[in-house]
């Protein structure tokens, strides 16, 4: 399925979710608390937070926002019961499921293949992906950048063992990249946009043709089973927030910059790489795409066991509704 067709399907499903969320739900109690995990690049969640939209929509619930530097840390909090809902890239849920964490995929945004890259210094001798052989590459373990690098290694005809992966959180990875203690850095927006403007690195490869770079919303099992209409309402609010972002680019960029501390130029750059991003429950094609991510890590032995993504993909047509 083409990206355009997939976006259209996502939009249609988003509208359906909004309709379902508005249906009668008198018998469903509001969750006592709604703790939401997000990252700086979670545009739609940041907009909802800054507009206090969820506090208004779920007035009977205690809404709390918790920021994380990357998806693995966010999903660990979700798995131990410190969150009800959050957004990550494609790889963190695979690692979480393989580790036996109890969570559910509940929504997805369209692919963002231009929002991640493998970077090298402008004067680095590395010219092709094959030149990564024997080199130190910084990345956040279990992040979307991890899968991007797995795919890059495969495309270059190398083996994972040909690299020297250096597992670092984004801020530490940038410091290592600037010092020259690593040869390359696999990273996503907005960290990618920030370093692109500050250091003008050379892009060795982008996500295009390597990784769809999907974004997923995940929830606790309790939220999906006890409050399914709340989940649908969250997806509807996220789709509404994205429509506002698309119609108010300047205002949205300023709002995100004011909240995140990122420069306005950085925000404009990473938003420019973002397609229209309505949120909807996972389609079969998205599940299949995510299964390819899981299978790649299983083949390399980078996760403790193979997983079946469909097993934890929540559907709004389930009996929980």
C-alpha positions in Angstrom: 0.0 0.0 0.0 1.4 3.4 -1.0 2.0 6.0 1.7 -0.7 8.2 0.2 -3.3 5.5 0.3 -2.3 4.5 3.8 -2.7 8.1 5.0 -6.1 8.2 3.4 -7.1 5.0 5.1 -5.7 6.3 8.4 -7.8 9.5 8.0 -10.9 7.5 7.3 -10.3 5.3 10.3 -9.6 8.4 12.4 -13.0 9.8 11.5 -14.6 6.4 12.4 -12.8 6.4 15.7 -14.0 10.0 16.4 -17.6 8.9 15.6 -17.3 5.8 17.9 -15.8 7.9 20.6 -18.8 10.2 20.5 -21.3 7.3 20.8 -23.2 6.7 24.0 -20.9 5.5 26.8 -23.0 6.1 29.9 -22.0 2.8 31.4 -18.2 3.4 31.1 -16.7 5.2 34.1 -14.0 7.8 33.5 -10.5 6.6 34.4 -9.5 7.9 37.8 -6.2 9.0 36.3 -4.7 9.4 32.8 -0.9 9.5 32.9 0.5 10.3 29.4 4.1 9.7 28.3 5.5 11.8 25.5 8.7 13.0 23.9 9.7 16.4 22.5 8.9 15.2 18.9 5.4 14.0 19.9 3.8 17.0 18.1 0.1 16.1 18.5 0.5 15.2 22.2 2.4 18.4 22.9 -0.3 20.4 21.2 -3.0 18.6 23.4 -0.9 19.3 26.5 -0.4 23.0 25.8 -4.0 23.5 24.9 -5.2 21.5 28.0 -7.5 19.7 25.6 -7.5 16.4 27.5 -8.1 18.1 30.9 -11.2 19.5 29.3 -12.3 16.3 27.6 -11.7 14.1 30.6 -12.7 16.5 33.3 -13.5 13.7 35.7 -10.0 12.2 35.4 -6.7 13.4 36.8 -4.5 14.0 33.7 -0.8 14.0 34.2 2.0 14.5 31.6 5.4 12.9 31.9 8.2 13.6 29.4 10.8 10.9 28.4 14.0 11.2 26.3 13.2 8.1 24.2 10.7 5.4 23.7 12.4 2.5 25.7 12.2 4.5 28.9 8.6 5.5 28.2 7.5 1.9 27.6 9.2 0.7 30.8 7.1 3.2 32.7 4.0 2.0 30.9 4.8 -1.6 31.7 5.3 -1.1 35.4 2.0 0.8 35.8 3.3 4.4 35.9 1.5 5.4 32.7 -1.7 4.6 30.9 -0.9 6.0 27.4 2.1 7.1 25.4 3.8 7.5 22.0 7.0 5.8 20.7 8.6 4.8 17.4 8.5 1.3 15.9 11.3 -0.5 17.8 10.5 0.1 21.5 7.3 -1.9 21.4 9.1 -4.8 19.9 11.7 -4.9 22.6 9.0 -4.5 25.3 6.9 -7.3 23.9 9.9 -9.6 23.6 10.7 -8.9 27.3 7.1 -9.9 28.2 5.9 -6.4 29.0 2.1 -6.1 29.3 1.0 -3.3 26.9 -1.2 -2.8 23.8 -0.8 -1.1 20.5 -3.9 1.2 20.2 -3.1 3.7 17.4 -0.6 4.6 14.7 0.4 7.7 12.7 1.4 7.5 9.0 5.1 6.7 8.3 7.8 9.4 8.7 10.7 8.0 6.7 12.5 11.4 6.4 12.5 12.0 10.1 15.5 9.8 10.9 19.0 9.5 9.6 22.5 8.1 10.0 24.9 11.0 10.3 28.6 11.5 10.0 30.9 14.5 10.3 31.2 16.6 7.1 34.9 15.7 6.7 34.4 12.0 7.7 36.0 9.4 5.3 32.7 7.4 5.4 31.0 7.8 2.0 28.7 4.7 1.8 26.8 2.5 4.2 29.4 -0.2 3.5 32.0 2.1 5.1 30.4 1.6 8.5 32.2 -1.7 8.7 34.4 -1.7 11.9 33.1 1.7 12.9 31.6 3.0 16.1 28.0 4.0 15.7 26.0 5.8 18.5 22.4 5.0 18.9 19.7 4.5 21.6 19.3 0.8 22.1 15.8 -0.4 21.4 14.8 2.9 19.6 13.6 3.5 16.1 17.2 4.4 15.2 18.2 0.9 16.2 16.0 -0.6 13.4 17.2 2.1 11.0 20.7 0.9 11.6 19.8 -2.8 11.3 18.3 -2.1 7.9 21.3 0.0 6.8 23.6 -2.8 7.7 21.5 -5.2 5.7 21.4 -2.9 2.7 25.2 -2.5 2.8 25.6 -6.3 2.7 27.2 -6.3 6.2 26.5 -8.2 9.3 25.5 -6.6 12.6 28.7 -8.0 14.1 30.7 -5.9 11.6 29.7 -2.7 13.6 30.7 -1.4 17.0 27.3 -0.2 18.3 27.7 2.4 21.1 24.4 2.5 23.0 23.8 6.0 24.3 20.7 8.2 25.1 20.3 11.0 22.5 22.0 13.8 24.5 25.0 11.6 25.4 25.2 10.4 21.8 25.3 13.9 20.5 28.2 14.8 22.9 30.1 11.7 21.7 29.4 12.6 18.1 30.7 16.1 18.6 33.8 14.9 20.4 34.5 12.5 17.6 34.5 9.5 19.9 32.0 7.7 17.5 32.2 7.6 13.8 28.5 7.9 13.0 25.1 8.5 14.8 21.7 7.0 14.1 19.1 9.4 15.3 15.6 10.8 14.9 13.9 14.2 15.0 14.0 16.6 16.7 17.6 15.6 17.7 18.4 15.1 14.0 17.0 18.5 13.1 18.9 20.3 16.0 22.3 18.8 15.1 21.6 19.3 11.4 21.3 23.1 12.0 24.1 23.3 14.6 26.8 21.2 13.1 25.7 20.6 9.4 26.7 16.9 9.5 26.6 14.8 6.3 23.7 12.4 5.9 24.9 8.9 5.2 21.4 7.5 4.8 17.8 8.6 5.6 14.9 6.4 6.6 13.5 6.4 3.1 13.9 3.0 1.5 15.2 1.6 4.8 12.5 2.1 7.5 8.9 3.4 7.4 9.7 5.0 10.8 6.1 4.5 12.1 4.9 6.1 15.3 2.7 4.1 17.6 0.4 4.9 20.5 0.4 2.3 23.2 -1.8 1.8 26.3 -2.0 -0.3 29.4 -4.1 -3.4 29.2 -6.3 -1.9 31.9 -7.1 1.2 29.9 -8.1 -0.8 26.8 -10.2 -3.3 28.7 -11.9 -1.0 31.2 -12.0 2.3 29.2 -12.2 1.5 25.4 -14.2 4.6 24.6 -11.5 6.7 26.4 -8.9 5.1 24.1 -11.1 6.1 21.0 -11.6 9.5 22.4 -7.8 9.9 22.7 -7.3 8.9 19.1 -10.0 11.4 18.0 -8.3 14.2 20.0 -4.9 13.4 18.5 -6.4 13.6 15.0 -8.0 16.9 15.8 -4.7 18.2 17.1 -3.0 17.2 13.9 -5.6 19.0 11.8 -4.9 22.1 13.9 -1.1 21.8 13.4 -1.6 21.4 9.6 -3.8 24.5 9.5 -1.7 26.6 11.9 2.0 25.7 11.1 3.5 29.0 12.4 1.5 29.0 15.6 2.1 25.3 16.2 5.9 25.7 15.7 6.0 28.5 18.2 3.9 26.6 20.7 6.2 23.6 20.5 9.4 25.7 20.7 8.1 27.5 23.7 7.3 24.3 25.5 10.4 22.2 24.5 13.1 24.8 24.6 14.1 23.9 21.1 14.9 26.7 18.7 12.1 27.8 16.4 14.3 26.9 13.4 14.7 23.4 14.7 11.0 23.0 15.2 10.1 24.3 11.7 12.7 21.8 10.2 11.4 18.7 11.9 7.7 19.6 11.4 8.5 20.1 7.7 9.5 16.5 7.5 6.3 15.3 9.1 3.4 14.3 6.9 -0.3 14.8 7.7 -0.6 12.6 10.7 -4.1 11.5 11.8 -4.2 8.8 14.4 -6.2 5.6 14.0 -6.2 2.0 15.2 -3.7 -0.3 13.5 -4.5 -1.5 10.0 -3.4 -4.9 8.8 -0.7 -3.3 6.6 0.7 -1.4 9.6 0.7 -4.6 11.7 2.5 -6.4 8.8 5.1 -3.6 8.6 5.7 -3.7 12.3 6.0 -7.5 12.1 8.9 -7.1 9.7 10.6 -4.9 12.3 10.1 -7.6 15.0 11.3 -10.3 12.7 14.5 -8.4 11.8 15.5 -8.2 15.5 14.6 -11.8 16.1 16.8 -13.0 13.2 19.8 -11.1 14.6 19.2 -12.4 18.2 18.8 -8.9 19.5 15.6 -9.7 21.3 15.2 -12.7 23.6 12.4 -14.3 21.6 10.4 -13.8 18.5 7.1 -12.0 18.9 3.7 -11.8 17.1 2.7 -8.1 16.8 -0.9 -8.9 16.2 -1.2 -10.5 19.6 -1.0 -7.1 21.3 -2.7 -5.0 18.7 -6.0 -3.7 20.2 -9.0 -3.3 17.9 -12.0 -1.0 18.5 -14.2 -3.7 17.2 -13.2 -6.0 20.0 -15.8 -7.3 22.5 -14.5 -4.7 25.0 -16.8 -2.2 23.2 
